[in-house]
Amino acid sequence: MRPPVTNSASQARDDTVELFRRRLDVAMARAAASPAAFARLAGLDRSTLSQLMTDANPRLPRAETLVAIARAAHVSVDWLLGLSQREEVGAEIIEAMLQIAPSDHLPADDRFMAWLNEAEGYRIRTVPLALPDFLKTEAALRLEYAAAFRDAAPARLDAVRARLDFMRRPDQDVEVCVALQSLWALAAGQDTWHGMEAGARRDQLLHMAAIYEGAYPSLRLYLYDGREVYASPFTVFGSKRAVLFLGQSYLVLNGSDHIRMFARRFDDLIRRAAVQPHAVGEVIARLADEVR
Protein backbone atom coordinates (compact mmCIF):
# COMPACT_ATOMS: atom_id res chain seq x y z
CA MET A 1 0.00 0.00 0.00
CA ARG A 2 1.47 3.32 -1.06
CA PRO A 3 2.04 6.00 1.60
CA PRO A 4 -0.24 9.05 1.73
CA VAL A 5 0.66 12.27 -0.03
CA THR A 6 2.90 14.25 2.32
CA ASN A 7 3.73 17.94 2.75
CA SER A 8 7.48 17.46 2.24
CA ALA A 9 7.43 19.63 -0.89
CA SER A 10 5.83 22.43 1.14
CA GLN A 11 8.55 22.09 3.79
CA ALA A 12 11.24 22.27 1.10
CA ARG A 13 9.72 25.47 -0.24
CA ASP A 14 9.63 26.93 3.26
CA ASP A 15 13.33 26.08 3.65
CA THR A 16 14.11 27.81 0.35
CA VAL A 17 12.23 30.93 1.47
CA GLU A 18 14.08 30.94 4.80
CA LEU A 19 17.45 30.71 3.00
CA PHE A 20 16.41 33.54 0.67
CA ARG A 21 15.53 35.72 3.66
CA ARG A 22 18.87 35.05 5.35
CA ARG A 23 20.78 35.93 2.18
CA LEU A 24 18.68 39.05 1.66
CA ASP A 25 19.64 40.14 5.19
CA VAL A 26 23.32 39.55 4.35
CA ALA A 27 23.04 41.51 1.09
CA MET A 28 21.38 44.47 2.82
CA ALA A 29 23.97 44.47 5.60
CA ARG A 30 26.80 44.58 3.06
CA ALA A 31 25.08 47.46 1.28
CA ALA A 32 24.90 49.28 4.65
CA ALA A 33 21.36 50.26 3.75
CA SER A 34 18.23 50.42 5.85
CA PRO A 35 15.19 48.51 4.54
CA ALA A 36 13.71 51.78 3.29
CA ALA A 37 16.95 52.79 1.54
CA PHE A 38 17.43 49.34 0.03
CA ALA A 39 13.82 49.32 -1.21
CA ARG A 40 14.45 52.65 -2.98
CA LEU A 41 17.69 51.31 -4.43
CA ALA A 42 15.88 48.28 -5.84
CA GLY A 43 12.90 50.31 -7.02
CA LEU A 44 10.51 48.46 -4.68
CA ASP A 45 7.80 49.54 -2.30
CA ARG A 46 8.94 49.45 1.32
CA SER A 47 5.90 47.28 2.13
CA THR A 48 6.90 44.72 -0.54
CA LEU A 49 10.37 44.34 0.92
CA SER A 50 8.98 44.16 4.45
CA GLN A 51 6.58 41.36 3.49
CA LEU A 52 9.39 39.37 1.87
CA MET A 53 11.43 39.65 5.05
CA THR A 54 8.78 39.12 7.74
CA ASP A 55 5.53 37.78 6.27
CA ALA A 56 4.17 34.79 8.20
CA ASN A 57 3.26 33.22 4.85
CA PRO A 58 6.57 31.94 3.38
CA ARG A 59 6.85 32.90 -0.27
CA LEU A 60 9.48 33.82 -2.81
CA PRO A 61 9.31 37.17 -4.61
CA ARG A 62 8.04 37.51 -8.15
CA ALA A 63 10.72 37.05 -10.80
CA GLU A 64 11.02 40.76 -11.59
CA THR A 65 11.34 41.57 -7.88
CA LEU A 66 14.02 38.92 -7.48
CA VAL A 67 16.07 40.40 -10.35
CA ALA A 68 15.62 43.93 -8.95
CA ILE A 69 16.99 42.80 -5.58
CA ALA A 70 19.93 41.01 -7.24
CA ARG A 71 20.80 44.12 -9.24
CA ALA A 72 20.60 46.39 -6.21
CA ALA A 73 22.77 44.07 -4.10
CA HIS A 74 25.19 43.15 -6.93
CA VAL A 75 24.73 39.46 -6.22
CA SER A 76 23.52 36.60 -8.36
CA VAL A 77 19.91 35.43 -8.40
CA ASP A 78 21.23 31.88 -7.98
CA TRP A 79 22.94 32.88 -4.74
CA LEU A 80 19.80 34.56 -3.39
CA LEU A 81 17.80 31.38 -4.08
CA GLY A 82 20.45 29.09 -2.60
CA LEU A 83 21.25 27.50 -5.97
CA SER A 84 24.87 28.65 -5.93
CA GLN A 85 27.59 29.76 -3.52
CA ARG A 86 28.84 32.30 -6.07
CA GLU A 87 27.71 35.76 -5.01
CA GLU A 88 29.24 38.38 -7.27
CA VAL A 89 27.57 39.07 -10.60
CA GLY A 90 27.64 42.54 -12.07
CA ALA A 91 24.37 44.17 -13.11
CA GLU A 92 25.35 44.15 -16.78
CA ILE A 93 26.02 40.39 -16.62
CA ILE A 94 22.70 39.82 -14.90
CA GLU A 95 20.98 41.74 -17.71
CA ALA A 96 22.60 39.56 -20.38
CA MET A 97 22.15 36.23 -18.63
CA LEU A 98 18.69 36.64 -17.10
CA GLN A 99 15.38 37.60 -18.66
CA ILE A 100 11.84 37.76 -17.36
CA ALA A 101 9.01 36.50 -19.56
CA PRO A 102 5.34 36.54 -18.52
CA SER A 103 3.43 33.26 -18.50
CA ASP A 104 0.08 33.05 -20.30
CA HIS A 105 -1.00 30.20 -17.99
CA LEU A 106 -1.90 28.03 -20.95
CA PRO A 107 -0.65 24.53 -21.77
CA ALA A 108 2.36 24.98 -24.08
CA ASP A 109 1.97 28.76 -24.37
CA ASP A 110 3.51 30.84 -27.15
CA ARG A 111 6.83 31.45 -25.40
CA PHE A 112 7.30 27.82 -24.42
CA MET A 113 6.58 26.71 -28.00
CA ALA A 114 9.04 29.28 -29.39
CA TRP A 115 11.75 27.94 -27.08
CA LEU A 116 10.91 24.39 -28.18
CA ASN A 117 11.21 25.33 -31.84
CA GLU A 118 14.54 27.06 -31.26
CA ALA A 119 15.84 23.93 -29.52
CA GLU A 120 14.72 21.51 -32.25
CA GLY A 121 17.24 18.69 -32.50
CA TYR A 122 18.33 19.14 -28.88
CA ARG A 123 17.26 17.12 -25.86
CA ILE A 124 14.45 18.70 -23.87
CA ARG A 125 14.56 18.01 -20.13
CA THR A 126 11.68 19.21 -18.00
CA VAL A 127 10.35 19.09 -14.45
CA PRO A 128 6.65 20.09 -14.63
CA LEU A 129 4.74 21.81 -11.87
CA ALA A 130 2.82 18.55 -11.34
CA LEU A 131 2.15 16.45 -14.45
CA PRO A 132 3.27 17.28 -18.02
CA ASP A 133 0.52 19.01 -20.01
CA PHE A 134 1.19 17.00 -23.15
CA LEU A 135 0.14 13.81 -21.35
CA LYS A 136 -3.19 15.19 -20.08
CA THR A 137 -6.69 14.52 -21.34
CA GLU A 138 -8.90 17.40 -22.40
CA ALA A 139 -10.91 16.94 -19.20
CA ALA A 140 -7.76 17.34 -17.10
CA LEU A 141 -6.65 20.41 -19.05
CA ARG A 142 -10.08 22.01 -18.70
CA LEU A 143 -10.00 21.41 -14.94
CA GLU A 144 -6.48 22.75 -14.39
CA TYR A 145 -6.82 25.69 -16.81
CA ALA A 146 -10.49 26.41 -16.15
CA ALA A 147 -10.21 30.19 -16.55
CA ALA A 148 -8.27 29.96 -19.82
CA PHE A 149 -10.62 27.41 -21.37
CA ARG A 150 -13.89 28.98 -20.24
CA ASP A 151 -16.06 29.36 -23.33
CA ALA A 152 -13.02 28.61 -25.51
CA ALA A 153 -13.69 28.32 -29.22
CA PRO A 154 -13.01 24.93 -30.91
CA ALA A 155 -10.19 26.52 -32.92
CA ARG A 156 -8.40 27.42 -29.71
CA LEU A 157 -8.66 23.86 -28.42
CA ASP A 158 -7.37 22.56 -31.76
CA ALA A 159 -4.36 24.86 -31.45
CA VAL A 160 -3.65 23.53 -27.96
CA ARG A 161 -3.88 19.93 -29.19
CA ALA A 162 -1.44 20.65 -32.02
CA ARG A 163 1.04 22.22 -29.62
CA LEU A 164 0.84 19.32 -27.19
CA ASP A 165 1.22 16.83 -30.05
CA PHE A 166 4.52 18.54 -30.85
CA MET A 167 5.95 17.18 -27.61
CA ARG A 168 4.78 13.65 -28.47
CA ARG A 169 6.48 13.45 -31.87
CA PRO A 170 8.70 10.37 -32.24
CA ASP A 171 11.64 12.49 -33.45
CA GLN A 172 11.69 14.44 -30.20
CA ASP A 173 14.13 13.58 -27.42
CA VAL A 174 12.30 14.44 -24.22
CA GLU A 175 13.06 13.55 -20.61
CA VAL A 176 10.61 14.35 -17.82
CA CYS A 177 11.03 14.05 -14.05
CA VAL A 178 7.75 13.76 -12.15
CA ALA A 179 7.16 13.43 -8.41
CA LEU A 180 5.41 10.21 -7.44
CA GLN A 181 3.22 12.31 -5.16
CA SER A 182 1.73 14.05 -8.22
CA LEU A 183 0.52 10.71 -9.58
CA TRP A 184 -0.74 9.60 -6.17
CA ALA A 185 -2.69 12.85 -5.81
CA LEU A 186 -4.31 12.28 -9.22
CA ALA A 187 -5.28 8.72 -8.36
CA ALA A 188 -6.70 9.81 -4.98
CA GLY A 189 -8.48 12.92 -6.30
CA GLN A 190 -6.45 15.26 -4.09
CA ASP A 191 -4.91 18.71 -4.53
CA THR A 192 -5.53 19.97 -8.10
CA TRP A 193 -7.69 16.96 -8.87
CA HIS A 194 -10.10 17.41 -5.97
CA GLY A 195 -13.64 17.10 -7.31
CA MET A 196 -12.63 15.28 -10.51
CA GLU A 197 -14.75 12.15 -10.88
CA ALA A 198 -13.06 8.79 -10.45
CA GLY A 199 -13.81 7.77 -14.03
CA ALA A 200 -12.14 10.90 -15.41
CA ARG A 201 -9.11 10.36 -13.19
CA ARG A 202 -8.85 6.73 -14.31
CA ASP A 203 -9.14 7.84 -17.95
CA GLN A 204 -6.35 10.36 -17.37
CA LEU A 205 -4.01 7.72 -15.99
CA LEU A 206 -4.81 5.25 -18.78
CA HIS A 207 -4.39 8.02 -21.37
CA MET A 208 -1.00 8.88 -19.92
CA ALA A 209 0.09 5.23 -19.90
CA ALA A 210 -1.02 4.72 -23.51
CA ILE A 211 0.77 7.79 -24.84
CA TYR A 212 3.88 6.92 -22.89
CA GLU A 213 3.93 3.37 -24.25
CA GLY A 214 3.71 4.70 -27.81
CA ALA A 215 6.33 7.44 -27.34
CA TYR A 216 8.92 5.51 -25.31
CA PRO A 217 11.95 5.57 -25.61
CA SER A 218 12.08 8.98 -27.35
CA LEU A 219 10.00 10.11 -24.36
CA ARG A 220 11.42 9.00 -21.01
CA LEU A 221 9.77 9.61 -17.64
CA TYR A 222 11.59 9.34 -14.32
CA LEU A 223 9.52 9.23 -11.13
CA TYR A 224 11.17 10.59 -7.99
CA ASP A 225 9.97 10.57 -4.39
CA GLY A 226 9.14 14.11 -3.25
CA ARG A 227 9.88 13.12 0.34
CA GLU A 228 13.49 12.48 -0.60
CA VAL A 229 14.17 15.29 -3.06
CA TYR A 230 12.46 18.57 -4.02
CA ALA A 231 12.56 20.19 -7.45
CA SER A 232 11.08 23.48 -8.62
CA PRO A 233 9.50 23.35 -12.10
CA PHE A 234 12.10 24.05 -14.79
CA THR A 235 12.98 23.10 -18.36
CA VAL A 236 16.36 22.81 -20.06
CA PHE A 237 16.13 23.45 -23.80
CA GLY A 238 19.30 21.68 -24.90
CA SER A 239 22.22 24.09 -24.81
CA LYS A 240 20.00 27.05 -25.71
CA ARG A 241 18.55 28.08 -22.35
CA ALA A 242 17.14 26.97 -19.01
CA VAL A 243 13.77 28.28 -17.88
CA LEU A 244 12.49 28.33 -14.29
CA PHE A 245 8.69 28.52 -13.96
CA LEU A 246 7.62 30.99 -11.26
CA GLY A 247 3.84 30.86 -11.66
CA GLN A 248 2.96 34.16 -13.33
CA SER A 249 6.26 34.42 -15.17
CA TYR A 250 9.34 32.58 -16.38
CA LEU A 251 12.89 33.26 -15.28
CA VAL A 252 14.94 32.66 -18.44
CA LEU A 253 18.64 31.84 -17.99
CA ASN A 254 20.79 32.15 -21.09
CA GLY A 255 24.28 31.80 -19.60
CA SER A 256 26.08 28.53 -20.26
CA ASP A 257 26.97 28.14 -16.57
CA HIS A 258 23.31 28.40 -15.59
CA ILE A 259 22.23 25.94 -18.28
CA ARG A 260 24.86 23.42 -17.15
CA MET A 261 23.81 23.91 -13.53
CA PHE A 262 20.19 23.03 -14.29
CA ALA A 263 21.30 20.12 -16.48
CA ARG A 264 23.31 18.79 -13.53
CA ARG A 265 20.27 19.25 -11.31
CA PHE A 266 18.24 17.18 -13.74
CA ASP A 267 20.95 14.50 -13.79
CA ASP A 268 20.74 14.37 -10.00
CA LEU A 269 16.96 13.82 -10.16
CA ILE A 270 17.53 10.99 -12.63
CA ARG A 271 20.09 9.34 -10.37
CA ARG A 272 17.70 9.56 -7.42
CA ALA A 273 14.59 8.45 -9.30
CA ALA A 274 12.53 5.77 -7.56
CA VAL A 275 11.11 4.49 -10.86
CA GLN A 276 13.14 4.28 -14.07
CA PRO A 277 11.61 4.92 -17.53
CA HIS A 278 11.08 1.27 -18.52
CA ALA A 279 8.81 0.69 -15.50
CA VAL A 280 6.80 3.93 -15.56
CA GLY A 281 3.97 2.69 -17.80
CA GLU A 282 3.33 -0.26 -15.50
CA VAL A 283 3.26 1.99 -12.42
CA ILE A 284 0.73 4.36 -14.01
CA ALA A 285 -1.49 1.50 -15.20
CA ARG A 286 -1.44 -0.02 -11.71
CA LEU A 287 -2.52 3.30 -10.20
CA ALA A 288 -5.40 3.45 -12.70
CA ASP A 289 -6.61 0.05 -11.45
CA GLU A 290 -6.65 1.43 -7.88
CA VAL A 291 -8.90 4.39 -8.66
CA ARG A 292 -12.31 3.96 -7.06
Order of alpha helices (4+ residues) and beta strands (2+ residues): alpha-alpha-alpha-alpha-alpha-alpha-beta-alpha-beta-alpha-alpha-alpha-beta-alpha-alpha-beta-beta-beta-beta-alpha-alpha
